[in-house]
């Protein structure tokens, strides 16, 4: 563009329907359409006209022309709404600003007042160059963001308004998974608690399982959730499939691991076949969740070891037996490998964890902060796989969809290792196939760039809070639809408790200020106030004594 129009271009601008409706006599145009393209178009804004709106009592009109704000254009009897993505001073006189815009959708024009109503996503007809551009108003945004007849929850207000509510469509959001991303300290945990509280209020008989690695969420869901940790989880070891057994019991690597794995498979199948339930199944597999005794497993390993001719051949059997005995004797593993967990408690375990029935407490918080770090990923893998397997094997039953929420998701589905662990494989499979079986996945992470490639793009709805890292921003940008690019550029400038929501769960991308959550419903994740806490003195000896006692007892 070697020759750019001056400020007189705005005087020559015309509306495509030949004139202005009566309502637009008050709302003067602020620019003209300069270039139109399918994905991104360009408008020229009059700097003087925009400057005259700064003091407008309507905060939406006052923000007109800023990056992330919206503008509208009339095409026939339709208003087109677009989002401003970028701004650039276009002429040397400083009167003309070029803005890149992304079209969001269109709404009908009310003939008498010229107001926008019945907004919908997508554009039927594009404007021609020269079409006038107008600032959007609060009443327009009310129509744009008005929730339609679909079931929805409201989580905050649309920026920059104070009273237009932001609605999330629950079925669309859960049906195609969702992700909540944001740097530490941006209000991510409180935002997650807010969304889950709203879902619980909407569906008090729902089925939500949350993996909580830091023990934050128990405080938030005391009244409407079931809280499980190592003291009451009682997850039987025999619920593990063979792959998970290998992660816990095998200590070798390379070719030796494959040999140990073959021995474990043979002995494990024999141990399961000894149980009453195992004897009733004609074609028993090593993956079947059949109760068996750990003592039976070690006895079978001993018997097999006795058949070996040379002493060197017994090494794999000794490795297995030593590891199993070590786990049985370690009290930290008691929540899973206790001798009290040999009864067939599978039905009761599934009913408790999946809230079947919910009894007014639709969410179960699984606090894995007290689980030994060596088997945390296995515990999460078992819970995720049980969720998926239950959905698969109950296909002919009345459907009970389950939402699985995974906090610190990058710990379990790390980039480059999606096939390296049982938990990475099962969560990746749920992301790809879960919606077919009624399993929804909610991922919460502060490092989206550390997530396995493709997992974030499987999430139909993305809720992005402030991200300080350029790499994280690039990953989220790649996963979001094109129409949200203008919003994405404002991610580094978001304040605490603010987010950009785009995808299936909203009509169009929106910037939202989250509602304040009551103190009793917030997770225990607030930052320590060093300036205050460092003033407290006294009782340090007792603090150290009690801490050492819990430390040595490995209790909480």
MOURWO-V300842 format. One record per helix or strand of 2 or more residues. SS is the DSSP state (H for helix, E for strand). FROM is the first residue (numbers start at 0). TO is the last residue. Records with the same first field share a line. If there is no record, write none. Layout:
SS = FROM-TO, FROM-TO
//
This chain:
H = 7-11, 21-24, 46-50, 58-61, 137-143, 169-174, 187-201, 236-238, 241-248, 254-273, 275-278, 293-305, 310-328, 330-336, 338-340, 345-352, 372-392, 408-410, 421-436, 447-449, 455-457, 469-478, 481-487, 490-492, 518-520, 529-532, 539-552
E = 30-34, 40-45, 69-74, 77-88, 95-108, 115-120, 130-134, 151-157, 164-168, 177-180, 207-211, 224-227, 362-366, 401-406, 438-444, 460-463, 497-502, 509-513
//
